[in-house]
C-alpha cells in the first residue's frame, strides 16, 4: 500500500517527506516503547506511535522504518521534523488513536508486526 493511501485512510497531515509519499508499505508496527520497535521491527515498516520526540525518529532510522505516523493529534517539535528530513523519514500525524489507526490499516490489508 502506498504511503499516500495510508495518509488518506488515517486522515493524516504530512509534516515531512512530501516527496516520498509513493513509497510502498507492506507492514506496520505500533508501539510507544522504542525498545519494542528495535526488537521486532521489519525494515521498511510503517511505525505508529504517540511519542513525538527526536528519539522516535532516531529509533525509526535505526530500525529502517519507512515512515512514522504520530497518533492522538500529537505533533513533534520543529527539530524533530528537521531530523526526519535529514534521515529521509516521512512524518505524518493523525487525530486517531493507536487502536483505531491499526484497525483501519489492518482492514485495508496491511499486515502488523509487534
N, C-alpha and C positions, 0 to 999 in steps of 0.2 A: 504494500500500500504506500502511496506517495505521501511524503510529509505534508504536502499541500492539502491532501484529502483529510489527513488527521487533524490539521488545523481547522478545516471546515466542520468536521464531526464534533470537535470539542469546543467550537466557537472561540478559538484562540486569537490572541493578539500576538503578532510576531514581533519580537524585540531585537533579534539578531539573526543573521543568516538568511536574509531575504532571497539571496541568490542560490540557496541550497534547498529550496522547497520541493524540488523534483526528485530528491533523494528517495530511494526505495527503502522502506522499513519492513522487516519481516517478523520482528519480535519486540516485546515490550516488557520492561521491568518497572516495578513501582515500590518505592521504599523511601522512608525518611532516615533510614540508617545507612550511611555511606559504606559501612563495613559490609553490609549485605550486598550492596551494589558491586563492590570489589570482589566479593566471594563468588557471586552467582551470575554476573553479567555475561552475556554473549556479545562479542564485538558487533557493532552495527545496530544494537538495540536502541529503542526509544526509552528514555528514562523519565518517569513521572515522579515528582517529589514536591513536598511543601517547603523544602529547605532552599532558601534563596541566597545563601552566602557564597563566597567565592570557592569554598571547599566543595560545594556540589558540582561546580564547573570543573574544578581540578580532578575530582573523582571521575566525572564523565570522561575527561581526557585520558586518564589512566586506564579506564575500563573500555575505551574506544567506543563510547556511546555515540549514536548517530545524531541525537538531538535531546534537548531537555524540555519538558513541559512542567511549568510551575503551577501548582494546584491551589485551590481555595482562594483565588483572587490575589495571591501574593505576588509581589513584584521585586525583582532584585535591584540593588543599587547600581549606579552607572558603572562603577569599577568592575562589577561582576559581569555586566553586559560587555564591557570593553575586553575583559579576559576571554569571554566566549568568542568574540570576534577574532582575537589573536589566535585562539586554538581552533578556529573554524567549526565551532559547535553552534548550530542553530538553537535559539532560545524562544520559547513561546510561553504565554500564561493563559490560564483559563479560570473561570469562576467555579468550575465543577470541583467536587471533592474527589478523592482518590477512588472510592468505590464506584461512583457513577462513571468517571472517566474510563476506568478499566473495563467496566461493563459494556460501555459503548464500543470501545475498541475490540473487545472480545467478540461482541455481537457482529462486528464487521469482518471477522476472520483473522484478526491479529493474534498471534499466539503469545502467551505470557511465560515469563520466567521469574523466578524468586518470588 
